[in-house]
Amino acid sequence: QLERLRDVENNRLPDLESLVTTTGDTVDELKGQLQQIGSNEDYLGSEADLEGKWAVIRQRTIIGLADRLSIQLLEHTADTHLGDNTGKIVKRASDLATKVAADWSDIRTVGDDSEKRLIVEGSNGNFQDDLLSTGGRSLLNLTFRLATINVEAKRLPVLLPVILDDPFVHLDDTRRVAAFAMLDKFSTEHQVLYFTCHREHAEMAEAAGANRINLR
């Protein structure tokens, strides 16, 4: 009986040896796949790191373009709107801007007609308009436009609505809240249509007294 069992097991030896060989090949294949996966992870990590650097470059490029556009808008605003009403518009813009920026105290112009610049005076010093932050320049541009509307509207037989497209996007939360309060007071004289794609901005506007309409 033992001899028969021995013979049966001996007959199974070739199959067992083949199974061991196959298993060894499978292990080697899996090891190769693991090494490849590890290599791919290293590559993906480098790609993610590169993508992060590109994101920083894109962000800085956008900020730089926004800064340049803000300067151009300010220069265009000054050239187009100041004219003979320079004093009135600057004073009105200063009144509006200082209600939003607590650290600003006054806005004035310097230079002659060929090269007139805006100076913002404040608790942190006096700054020429092109040295302000993107938020500061966007606030300056908006308040000059609103001031121009105030001053020039007196020449018109009817008050036209003011349409704004996310002008507070570059302001911090503190200034944004103050800006909506300023705009709410401005809206007592002029109808204001304020468009935004930011829910929190819409909520701030509503808290300041705006009538909110959701467009879909």
Biotite code that builds the C-alpha atoms (Angstrom):
import biotite.structure as struc

atoms = struc.array([
    struc.Atom([0.000, 0.000, 0.000], chain_id="A", res_id=1, res_name="GLN", atom_name="CA", element="C"),
    struc.Atom([2.845, 2.376, 0.855], chain_id="A", res_id=2, res_name="LEU", atom_name="CA", element="C"),
    struc.Atom([4.533, 1.500, -2.408], chain_id="A", res_id=3, res_name="GLU", atom_name="CA", element="C"),
    struc.Atom([1.355, 2.372, -4.316], chain_id="A", res_id=4, res_name="ARG", atom_name="CA", element="C"),
    struc.Atom([1.182, 5.768, -2.534], chain_id="A", res_id=5, res_name="LEU", atom_name="CA", element="C"),
    struc.Atom([4.839, 6.349, -3.362], chain_id="A", res_id=6, res_name="ARG", atom_name="CA", element="C"),
    struc.Atom([4.213, 5.591, -7.019], chain_id="A", res_id=7, res_name="ASP", atom_name="CA", element="C"),
    struc.Atom([1.237, 7.991, -7.120], chain_id="A", res_id=8, res_name="VAL", atom_name="CA", element="C"),
    struc.Atom([3.280, 10.807, -5.615], chain_id="A", res_id=9, res_name="GLU", atom_name="CA", element="C"),
    struc.Atom([6.187, 10.087, -7.957], chain_id="A", res_id=10, res_name="ASN", atom_name="CA", element="C"),
    struc.Atom([3.798, 10.392, -10.883], chain_id="A", res_id=11, res_name="ASN", atom_name="CA", element="C"),
    struc.Atom([2.748, 13.851, -9.592], chain_id="A", res_id=12, res_name="ARG", atom_name="CA", element="C"),
    struc.Atom([6.324, 15.140, -9.394], chain_id="A", res_id=13, res_name="LEU", atom_name="CA", element="C"),
    struc.Atom([6.504, 16.418, -13.009], chain_id="A", res_id=14, res_name="PRO", atom_name="CA", element="C"),
    struc.Atom([3.277, 18.369, -12.508], chain_id="A", res_id=15, res_name="ASP", atom_name="CA", element="C"),
    struc.Atom([4.528, 19.819, -9.223], chain_id="A", res_id=16, res_name="LEU", atom_name="CA", element="C"),
    struc.Atom([7.853, 20.801, -10.785], chain_id="A", res_id=17, res_name="GLU", atom_name="CA", element="C"),
    struc.Atom([5.993, 22.480, -13.647], chain_id="A", res_id=18, res_name="SER", atom_name="CA", element="C"),
    struc.Atom([3.787, 24.327, -11.134], chain_id="A", res_id=19, res_name="LEU", atom_name="CA", element="C"),
    struc.Atom([6.846, 25.554, -9.225], chain_id="A", res_id=20, res_name="VAL", atom_name="CA", element="C"),
    struc.Atom([8.423, 26.792, -12.456], chain_id="A", res_id=21, res_name="THR", atom_name="CA", element="C"),
    struc.Atom([5.221, 28.555, -13.504], chain_id="A", res_id=22, res_name="THR", atom_name="CA", element="C"),
    struc.Atom([4.848, 30.114, -10.070], chain_id="A", res_id=23, res_name="THR", atom_name="CA", element="C"),
    struc.Atom([8.435, 31.353, -10.203], chain_id="A", res_id=24, res_name="GLY", atom_name="CA", element="C"),
    struc.Atom([7.817, 32.926, -13.604], chain_id="A", res_id=25, res_name="ASP", atom_name="CA", element="C"),
    struc.Atom([4.681, 34.594, -12.266], chain_id="A", res_id=26, res_name="THR", atom_name="CA", element="C"),
    struc.Atom([6.584, 35.997, -9.292], chain_id="A", res_id=27, res_name="VAL", atom_name="CA", element="C"),
    struc.Atom([9.279, 37.403, -11.593], chain_id="A", res_id=28, res_name="ASP", atom_name="CA", element="C"),
    struc.Atom([6.608, 38.964, -13.818], chain_id="A", res_id=29, res_name="GLU", atom_name="CA", element="C"),
    struc.Atom([4.890, 40.556, -10.824], chain_id="A", res_id=30, res_name="LEU", atom_name="CA", element="C"),
    struc.Atom([8.213, 41.923, -9.587], chain_id="A", res_id=31, res_name="LYS", atom_name="CA", element="C"),
    struc.Atom([8.778, 43.504, -12.985], chain_id="A", res_id=32, res_name="GLY", atom_name="CA", element="C"),
    struc.Atom([5.322, 45.069, -12.913], chain_id="A", res_id=33, res_name="GLN", atom_name="CA", element="C"),
    struc.Atom([5.939, 46.441, -9.424], chain_id="A", res_id=34, res_name="LEU", atom_name="CA", element="C"),
    struc.Atom([9.198, 48.015, -10.571], chain_id="A", res_id=35, res_name="GLN", atom_name="CA", element="C"),
    struc.Atom([7.417, 49.548, -13.554], chain_id="A", res_id=36, res_name="GLN", atom_name="CA", element="C"),
    struc.Atom([4.662, 50.892, -11.310], chain_id="A", res_id=37, res_name="ILE", atom_name="CA", element="C"),
    struc.Atom([7.265, 52.396, -9.014], chain_id="A", res_id=38, res_name="GLY", atom_name="CA", element="C"),
    struc.Atom([8.979, 53.988, -11.986], chain_id="A", res_id=39, res_name="SER", atom_name="CA", element="C"),
    struc.Atom([5.649, 55.362, -13.240], chain_id="A", res_id=40, res_name="ASN", atom_name="CA", element="C"),
    struc.Atom([4.872, 56.783, -9.805], chain_id="A", res_id=41, res_name="GLU", atom_name="CA", element="C"),
    struc.Atom([8.194, 58.591, -9.814], chain_id="A", res_id=42, res_name="ASP", atom_name="CA", element="C"),
    struc.Atom([7.418, 59.948, -13.254], chain_id="A", res_id=43, res_name="TYR", atom_name="CA", element="C"),
    struc.Atom([3.918, 60.981, -12.261], chain_id="A", res_id=44, res_name="LEU", atom_name="CA", element="C"),
    struc.Atom([5.320, 62.683, -9.192], chain_id="A", res_id=45, res_name="GLY", atom_name="CA", element="C"),
    struc.Atom([7.723, 64.688, -11.337], chain_id="A", res_id=46, res_name="SER", atom_name="CA", element="C"),
    struc.Atom([4.913, 65.552, -13.745], chain_id="A", res_id=47, res_name="GLU", atom_name="CA", element="C"),
    struc.Atom([2.707, 66.709, -10.862], chain_id="A", res_id=48, res_name="ALA", atom_name="CA", element="C"),
    struc.Atom([5.554, 68.823, -9.537], chain_id="A", res_id=49, res_name="ASP", atom_name="CA", element="C"),
    struc.Atom([6.051, 70.324, -13.001], chain_id="A", res_id=50, res_name="LEU", atom_name="CA", element="C"),
    struc.Atom([2.319, 71.006, -13.315], chain_id="A", res_id=51, res_name="GLU", atom_name="CA", element="C"),
    struc.Atom([2.423, 72.782, -9.954], chain_id="A", res_id=52, res_name="GLY", atom_name="CA", element="C"),
    struc.Atom([5.224, 75.030, -11.179], chain_id="A", res_id=53, res_name="LYS", atom_name="CA", element="C"),
    struc.Atom([3.310, 75.769, -14.375], chain_id="A", res_id=54, res_name="TRP", atom_name="CA", element="C"),
    struc.Atom([0.262, 76.670, -12.268], chain_id="A", res_id=55, res_name="ALA", atom_name="CA", element="C"),
    struc.Atom([2.341, 79.195, -10.305], chain_id="A", res_id=56, res_name="VAL", atom_name="CA", element="C"),
    struc.Atom([3.710, 80.651, -13.541], chain_id="A", res_id=57, res_name="ILE", atom_name="CA", element="C"),
    struc.Atom([0.200, 80.921, -15.016], chain_id="A", res_id=58, res_name="ARG", atom_name="CA", element="C"),
    struc.Atom([-1.112, 82.578, -11.851], chain_id="A", res_id=59, res_name="GLN", atom_name="CA", element="C"),
    struc.Atom([1.701, 85.128, -11.779], chain_id="A", res_id=60, res_name="ARG", atom_name="CA", element="C"),
    struc.Atom([1.239, 85.810, -15.485], chain_id="A", res_id=61, res_name="THR", atom_name="CA", element="C"),
    struc.Atom([-2.481, 86.444, -14.974], chain_id="A", res_id=62, res_name="ILE", atom_name="CA", element="C"),
    struc.Atom([-1.773, 88.748, -12.025], chain_id="A", res_id=63, res_name="ILE", atom_name="CA", element="C"),
    struc.Atom([0.807, 90.617, -14.086], chain_id="A", res_id=64, res_name="GLY", atom_name="CA", element="C"),
    struc.Atom([-1.625, 91.049, -16.973], chain_id="A", res_id=65, res_name="LEU", atom_name="CA", element="C"),
    struc.Atom([-4.340, 92.172, -14.553], chain_id="A", res_id=66, res_name="ALA", atom_name="CA", element="C"),
    struc.Atom([-1.958, 94.742, -13.063], chain_id="A", res_id=67, res_name="ASP", atom_name="CA", element="C"),
    struc.Atom([-1.058, 96.050, -16.509], chain_id="A", res_id=68, res_name="ARG", atom_name="CA", element="C"),
    struc.Atom([-4.713, 96.224, -17.536], chain_id="A", res_id=69, res_name="LEU", atom_name="CA", element="C"),
    struc.Atom([-5.581, 98.071, -14.316], chain_id="A", res_id=70, res_name="SER", atom_name="CA", element="C"),
    struc.Atom([-2.927, 100.692, -15.045], chain_id="A", res_id=71, res_name="ILE", atom_name="CA", element="C"),
    struc.Atom([-4.196, 101.117, -18.607], chain_id="A", res_id=72, res_name="GLN", atom_name="CA", element="C"),
    struc.Atom([-7.784, 101.467, -17.368], chain_id="A", res_id=73, res_name="LEU", atom_name="CA", element="C"),
    struc.Atom([-6.750, 104.091, -14.826], chain_id="A", res_id=74, res_name="LEU", atom_name="CA", element="C"),
    struc.Atom([-4.868, 106.073, -17.447], chain_id="A", res_id=75, res_name="GLU", atom_name="CA", element="C"),
    struc.Atom([-7.810, 105.795, -19.851], chain_id="A", res_id=76, res_name="HIS", atom_name="CA", element="C"),
    struc.Atom([-10.235, 106.839, -17.115], chain_id="A", res_id=77, res_name="THR", atom_name="CA", element="C"),
    struc.Atom([-8.141, 109.870, -16.219], chain_id="A", res_id=78, res_name="ALA", atom_name="CA", element="C"),
    struc.Atom([-7.648, 110.912, -19.850], chain_id="A", res_id=79, res_name="ASP", atom_name="CA", element="C"),
    struc.Atom([-11.291, 110.403, -20.799], chain_id="A", res_id=80, res_name="THR", atom_name="CA", element="C"),
    struc.Atom([-13.218, 111.647, -17.804], chain_id="A", res_id=81, res_name="HIS", atom_name="CA", element="C"),
    struc.Atom([-11.269, 114.225, -15.841], chain_id="A", res_id=82, res_name="LEU", atom_name="CA", element="C"),
    struc.Atom([-11.276, 117.111, -18.315], chain_id="A", res_id=83, res_name="GLY", atom_name="CA", element="C"),
    struc.Atom([-12.691, 120.373, -16.972], chain_id="A", res_id=84, res_name="ASP", atom_name="CA", element="C"),
    struc.Atom([-14.311, 118.631, -14.003], chain_id="A", res_id=85, res_name="ASN", atom_name="CA", element="C"),
    struc.Atom([-11.056, 117.329, -12.561], chain_id="A", res_id=86, res_name="THR", atom_name="CA", element="C"),
    struc.Atom([-11.558, 118.831, -9.129], chain_id="A", res_id=87, res_name="GLY", atom_name="CA", element="C"),
    struc.Atom([-15.156, 117.658, -8.714], chain_id="A", res_id=88, res_name="LYS", atom_name="CA", element="C"),
    struc.Atom([-14.502, 114.139, -9.991], chain_id="A", res_id=89, res_name="ILE", atom_name="CA", element="C"),
    struc.Atom([-11.350, 113.637, -7.920], chain_id="A", res_id=90, res_name="VAL", atom_name="CA", element="C"),
    struc.Atom([-13.111, 114.863, -4.783], chain_id="A", res_id=91, res_name="LYS", atom_name="CA", element="C"),
    struc.Atom([-16.116, 112.611, -5.387], chain_id="A", res_id=92, res_name="ARG", atom_name="CA", element="C"),
    struc.Atom([-13.880, 109.614, -6.171], chain_id="A", res_id=93, res_name="ALA", atom_name="CA", element="C"),
    struc.Atom([-11.912, 110.305, -2.997], chain_id="A", res_id=94, res_name="SER", atom_name="CA", element="C"),
    struc.Atom([-15.133, 110.383, -0.956], chain_id="A", res_id=95, res_name="ASP", atom_name="CA", element="C"),
    struc.Atom([-16.228, 107.028, -2.387], chain_id="A", res_id=96, res_name="LEU", atom_name="CA", element="C"),
    struc.Atom([-12.844, 105.308, -2.146], chain_id="A", res_id=97, res_name="ALA", atom_name="CA", element="C"),
    struc.Atom([-12.156, 106.331, 1.449], chain_id="A", res_id=98, res_name="THR", atom_name="CA", element="C"),
    struc.Atom([-15.480, 104.787, 2.474], chain_id="A", res_id=99, res_name="LYS", atom_name="CA", element="C"),
    struc.Atom([-14.181, 101.444, 1.191], chain_id="A", res_id=100, res_name="VAL", atom_name="CA", element="C"),
    struc.Atom([-10.474, 101.584, 2.088], chain_id="A", res_id=101, res_name="ALA", atom_name="CA", element="C"),
    struc.Atom([-10.238, 102.548, 5.750], chain_id="A", res_id=102, res_name="ALA", atom_name="CA", element="C"),
    struc.Atom([-6.497, 103.229, 5.452], chain_id="A", res_id=103, res_name="ASP", atom_name="CA", element="C"),
    struc.Atom([-6.973, 105.755, 2.611], chain_id="A", res_id=104, res_name="TRP", atom_name="CA", element="C"),
    struc.Atom([-7.498, 109.384, 3.568], chain_id="A", res_id=105, res_name="SER", atom_name="CA", element="C"),
    struc.Atom([-7.471, 111.293, 0.270], chain_id="A", res_id=106, res_name="ASP", atom_name="CA", element="C"),
    struc.Atom([-6.884, 111.117, -3.489], chain_id="A", res_id=107, res_name="ILE", atom_name="CA", element="C"),
    struc.Atom([-5.265, 113.984, -5.375], chain_id="A", res_id=108, res_name="ARG", atom_name="CA", element="C"),
    struc.Atom([-3.686, 114.665, -8.746], chain_id="A", res_id=109, res_name="THR", atom_name="CA", element="C"),
    struc.Atom([-0.125, 115.769, -9.473], chain_id="A", res_id=110, res_name="VAL", atom_name="CA", element="C"),
    struc.Atom([1.612, 116.884, -12.652], chain_id="A", res_id=111, res_name="GLY", atom_name="CA", element="C"),
    struc.Atom([0.487, 118.975, -15.589], chain_id="A", res_id=112, res_name="ASP", atom_name="CA", element="C"),
    struc.Atom([-2.107, 118.207, -18.242], chain_id="A", res_id=113, res_name="ASP", atom_name="CA", element="C"),
    struc.Atom([0.431, 116.338, -20.386], chain_id="A", res_id=114, res_name="SER", atom_name="CA", element="C"),
    struc.Atom([1.273, 113.855, -17.615], chain_id="A", res_id=115, res_name="GLU", atom_name="CA", element="C"),
    struc.Atom([-1.201, 113.884, -14.762], chain_id="A", res_id=116, res_name="LYS", atom_name="CA", element="C"),
    struc.Atom([-0.923, 111.205, -12.072], chain_id="A", res_id=117, res_name="ARG", atom_name="CA", element="C"),
    struc.Atom([-3.109, 110.158, -9.164], chain_id="A", res_id=118, res_name="LEU", atom_name="CA", element="C"),
    struc.Atom([-1.732, 110.000, -5.630], chain_id="A", res_id=119, res_name="ILE", atom_name="CA", element="C"),
    struc.Atom([-3.429, 108.052, -2.849], chain_id="A", res_id=120, res_name="VAL", atom_name="CA", element="C"),
    struc.Atom([-2.711, 109.347, 0.641], chain_id="A", res_id=121, res_name="GLU", atom_name="CA", element="C"),
    struc.Atom([-3.178, 107.036, 3.585], chain_id="A", res_id=122, res_name="GLY", atom_name="CA", element="C"),
    struc.Atom([-2.006, 105.834, 6.950], chain_id="A", res_id=123, res_name="SER", atom_name="CA", element="C"),
    struc.Atom([0.647, 103.660, 5.289], chain_id="A", res_id=124, res_name="ASN", atom_name="CA", element="C"),
    struc.Atom([2.067, 106.529, 3.225], chain_id="A", res_id=125, res_name="GLY", atom_name="CA", element="C"),
    struc.Atom([1.405, 108.194, -0.119], chain_id="A", res_id=126, res_name="ASN", atom_name="CA", element="C"),
    struc.Atom([1.404, 106.056, -3.253], chain_id="A", res_id=127, res_name="PHE", atom_name="CA", element="C"),
    struc.Atom([1.203, 106.825, -6.952], chain_id="A", res_id=128, res_name="GLN", atom_name="CA", element="C"),
    struc.Atom([-1.598, 104.918, -8.695], chain_id="A", res_id=129, res_name="ASP", atom_name="CA", element="C"),
    struc.Atom([0.742, 102.552, -10.573], chain_id="A", res_id=130, res_name="ASP", atom_name="CA", element="C"),
    struc.Atom([2.288, 101.397, -7.271], chain_id="A", res_id=131, res_name="LEU", atom_name="CA", element="C"),
    struc.Atom([-1.012, 100.263, -5.774], chain_id="A", res_id=132, res_name="LEU", atom_name="CA", element="C"),
    struc.Atom([-2.016, 96.614, -5.541], chain_id="A", res_id=133, res_name="SER", atom_name="CA", element="C"),
    struc.Atom([-4.389, 95.119, -8.101], chain_id="A", res_id=134, res_name="THR", atom_name="CA", element="C"),
    struc.Atom([-7.231, 95.523, -5.608], chain_id="A", res_id=135, res_name="GLY", atom_name="CA", element="C"),
    struc.Atom([-6.273, 99.136, -4.945], chain_id="A", res_id=136, res_name="GLY", atom_name="CA", element="C"),
    struc.Atom([-6.158, 99.981, -8.639], chain_id="A", res_id=137, res_name="ARG", atom_name="CA", element="C"),
    struc.Atom([-9.477, 98.257, -9.322], chain_id="A", res_id=138, res_name="SER", atom_name="CA", element="C"),
    struc.Atom([-11.053, 100.249, -6.471], chain_id="A", res_id=139, res_name="LEU", atom_name="CA", element="C"),
    struc.Atom([-9.554, 103.474, -7.788], chain_id="A", res_id=140, res_name="LEU", atom_name="CA", element="C"),
    struc.Atom([-10.799, 102.773, -11.303], chain_id="A", res_id=141, res_name="ASN", atom_name="CA", element="C"),
    struc.Atom([-14.322, 101.946, -10.107], chain_id="A", res_id=142, res_name="LEU", atom_name="CA", element="C"),
    struc.Atom([-14.667, 104.966, -7.827], chain_id="A", res_id=143, res_name="THR", atom_name="CA", element="C"),
    struc.Atom([-13.519, 107.304, -10.610], chain_id="A", res_id=144, res_name="PHE", atom_name="CA", element="C"),
    struc.Atom([-16.123, 105.821, -12.930], chain_id="A", res_id=145, res_name="ARG", atom_name="CA", element="C"),
    struc.Atom([-18.835, 106.213, -10.297], chain_id="A", res_id=146, res_name="LEU", atom_name="CA", element="C"),
    struc.Atom([-17.648, 109.742, -9.547], chain_id="A", res_id=147, res_name="ALA", atom_name="CA", element="C"),
    struc.Atom([-17.773, 110.594, -13.253], chain_id="A", res_id=148, res_name="THR", atom_name="CA", element="C"),
    struc.Atom([-21.328, 109.262, -13.429], chain_id="A", res_id=149, res_name="ILE", atom_name="CA", element="C"),
    struc.Atom([-22.289, 111.429, -10.442], chain_id="A", res_id=150, res_name="ASN", atom_name="CA", element="C"),
    struc.Atom([-20.781, 114.593, -11.891], chain_id="A", res_id=151, res_name="VAL", atom_name="CA", element="C"),
    struc.Atom([-21.700, 114.122, -15.548], chain_id="A", res_id=152, res_name="GLU", atom_name="CA", element="C"),
    struc.Atom([-25.248, 112.935, -14.797], chain_id="A", res_id=153, res_name="ALA", atom_name="CA", element="C"),
    struc.Atom([-26.205, 116.508, -13.970], chain_id="A", res_id=154, res_name="LYS", atom_name="CA", element="C"),
    struc.Atom([-25.897, 117.329, -17.675], chain_id="A", res_id=155, res_name="ARG", atom_name="CA", element="C"),
    struc.Atom([-28.341, 114.592, -18.697], chain_id="A", res_id=156, res_name="LEU", atom_name="CA", element="C"),
    struc.Atom([-32.133, 114.827, -18.647], chain_id="A", res_id=157, res_name="PRO", atom_name="CA", element="C"),
    struc.Atom([-32.425, 111.286, -17.255], chain_id="A", res_id=158, res_name="VAL", atom_name="CA", element="C"),
    struc.Atom([-30.353, 109.109, -14.919], chain_id="A", res_id=159, res_name="LEU", atom_name="CA", element="C"),
    struc.Atom([-29.139, 106.012, -16.726], chain_id="A", res_id=160, res_name="LEU", atom_name="CA", element="C"),
    struc.Atom([-28.541, 102.694, -14.907], chain_id="A", res_id=161, res_name="PRO", atom_name="CA", element="C"),
    struc.Atom([-25.035, 101.661, -13.906], chain_id="A", res_id=162, res_name="VAL", atom_name="CA", element="C"),
    struc.Atom([-24.025, 98.145, -15.018], chain_id="A", res_id=163, res_name="ILE", atom_name="CA", element="C"),
    struc.Atom([-21.138, 96.506, -13.143], chain_id="A", res_id=164, res_name="LEU", atom_name="CA", element="C"),
    struc.Atom([-19.553, 93.111, -13.792], chain_id="A", res_id=165, res_name="ASP", atom_name="CA", element="C"),
    struc.Atom([-17.808, 91.740, -10.671], chain_id="A", res_id=166, res_name="ASP", atom_name="CA", element="C"),
    struc.Atom([-15.828, 94.933, -9.909], chain_id="A", res_id=167, res_name="PRO", atom_name="CA", element="C"),
    struc.Atom([-15.028, 93.799, -6.339], chain_id="A", res_id=168, res_name="PHE", atom_name="CA", element="C"),
    struc.Atom([-13.371, 90.503, -7.272], chain_id="A", res_id=169, res_name="VAL", atom_name="CA", element="C"),
    struc.Atom([-9.864, 91.790, -6.377], chain_id="A", res_id=170, res_name="HIS", atom_name="CA", element="C"),
    struc.Atom([-10.863, 93.274, -3.003], chain_id="A", res_id=171, res_name="LEU", atom_name="CA", element="C"),
    struc.Atom([-10.348, 91.505, 0.308], chain_id="A", res_id=172, res_name="ASP", atom_name="CA", element="C"),
    struc.Atom([-13.409, 90.609, 2.386], chain_id="A", res_id=173, res_name="ASP", atom_name="CA", element="C"),
    struc.Atom([-13.186, 93.690, 4.623], chain_id="A", res_id=174, res_name="THR", atom_name="CA", element="C"),
    struc.Atom([-13.064, 96.130, 1.722], chain_id="A", res_id=175, res_name="ARG", atom_name="CA", element="C"),
    struc.Atom([-15.644, 94.134, -0.225], chain_id="A", res_id=176, res_name="ARG", atom_name="CA", element="C"),
    struc.Atom([-18.208, 94.458, 2.574], chain_id="A", res_id=177, res_name="VAL", atom_name="CA", element="C"),
    struc.Atom([-17.508, 98.200, 2.775], chain_id="A", res_id=178, res_name="ALA", atom_name="CA", element="C"),
    struc.Atom([-17.705, 98.471, -1.026], chain_id="A", res_id=179, res_name="ALA", atom_name="CA", element="C"),
    struc.Atom([-21.173, 96.927, -1.125], chain_id="A", res_id=180, res_name="PHE", atom_name="CA", element="C"),
    struc.Atom([-22.291, 99.342, 1.598], chain_id="A", res_id=181, res_name="ALA", atom_name="CA", element="C"),
    struc.Atom([-20.898, 102.237, -0.464], chain_id="A", res_id=182, res_name="MET", atom_name="CA", element="C"),
    struc.Atom([-22.631, 100.931, -3.584], chain_id="A", res_id=183, res_name="LEU", atom_name="CA", element="C"),
    struc.Atom([-25.923, 100.578, -1.711], chain_id="A", res_id=184, res_name="ASP", atom_name="CA", element="C"),
    struc.Atom([-25.767, 104.264, -0.793], chain_id="A", res_id=185, res_name="LYS", atom_name="CA", element="C"),
    struc.Atom([-24.767, 105.144, -4.357], chain_id="A", res_id=186, res_name="PHE", atom_name="CA", element="C"),
    struc.Atom([-27.837, 103.261, -5.612], chain_id="A", res_id=187, res_name="SER", atom_name="CA", element="C"),
    struc.Atom([-30.142, 105.773, -3.905], chain_id="A", res_id=188, res_name="THR", atom_name="CA", element="C"),
    struc.Atom([-29.236, 108.176, -6.735], chain_id="A", res_id=189, res_name="GLU", atom_name="CA", element="C"),
    struc.Atom([-28.509, 105.754, -9.594], chain_id="A", res_id=190, res_name="HIS", atom_name="CA", element="C"),
    struc.Atom([-29.955, 102.362, -10.423], chain_id="A", res_id=191, res_name="GLN", atom_name="CA", element="C"),
    struc.Atom([-27.181, 99.756, -10.161], chain_id="A", res_id=192, res_name="VAL", atom_name="CA", element="C"),
    struc.Atom([-27.160, 96.370, -11.890], chain_id="A", res_id=193, res_name="LEU", atom_name="CA", element="C"),
    struc.Atom([-24.406, 94.265, -10.344], chain_id="A", res_id=194, res_name="TYR", atom_name="CA", element="C"),
    struc.Atom([-23.494, 90.958, -11.985], chain_id="A", res_id=195, res_name="PHE", atom_name="CA", element="C"),
    struc.Atom([-21.400, 88.327, -10.201], chain_id="A", res_id=196, res_name="THR", atom_name="CA", element="C"),
    struc.Atom([-20.683, 84.620, -10.518], chain_id="A", res_id=197, res_name="CYS", atom_name="CA", element="C"),
    struc.Atom([-19.544, 84.395, -6.878], chain_id="A", res_id=198, res_name="HIS", atom_name="CA", element="C"),
    struc.Atom([-22.221, 83.236, -4.461], chain_id="A", res_id=199, res_name="ARG", atom_name="CA", element="C"),
    struc.Atom([-20.513, 84.810, -1.440], chain_id="A", res_id=200, res_name="GLU", atom_name="CA", element="C"),
    struc.Atom([-20.392, 88.169, -3.244], chain_id="A", res_id=201, res_name="HIS", atom_name="CA", element="C"),
    struc.Atom([-24.110, 87.910, -3.992], chain_id="A", res_id=202, res_name="ALA", atom_name="CA", element="C"),
    struc.Atom([-24.764, 87.184, -0.321], chain_id="A", res_id=203, res_name="GLU", atom_name="CA", element="C"),
    struc.Atom([-22.694, 90.222, 0.707], chain_id="A", res_id=204, res_name="MET", atom_name="CA", element="C"),
    struc.Atom([-24.622, 92.415, -1.726], chain_id="A", res_id=205, res_name="ALA", atom_name="CA", element="C"),
    struc.Atom([-27.921, 91.072, -0.418], chain_id="A", res_id=206, res_name="GLU", atom_name="CA", element="C"),
    struc.Atom([-26.807, 91.731, 3.163], chain_id="A", res_id=207, res_name="ALA", atom_name="CA", element="C"),
    struc.Atom([-26.025, 95.326, 2.139], chain_id="A", res_id=208, res_name="ALA", atom_name="CA", element="C"),
    struc.Atom([-29.580, 95.815, 0.862], chain_id="A", res_id=209, res_name="GLY", atom_name="CA", element="C"),
    struc.Atom([-29.497, 94.603, -2.743], chain_id="A", res_id=210, res_name="ALA", atom_name="CA", element="C"),
    struc.Atom([-32.373, 92.750, -4.375], chain_id="A", res_id=211, res_name="ASN", atom_name="CA", element="C"),
    struc.Atom([-30.925, 89.429, -5.493], chain_id="A", res_id=212, res_name="ARG", atom_name="CA", element="C"),
    struc.Atom([-31.992, 87.723, -8.715], chain_id="A", res_id=213, res_name="ILE", atom_name="CA", element="C"),
    struc.Atom([-30.515, 84.346, -9.677], chain_id="A", res_id=214, res_name="ASN", atom_name="CA", element="C"),
    struc.Atom([-30.009, 83.924, -13.429], chain_id="A", res_id=215, res_name="LEU", atom_name="CA", element="C"),
    struc.Atom([-29.757, 80.443, -14.905], chain_id="A", res_id=216, res_name="ARG", atom_name="CA", element="C"),
])
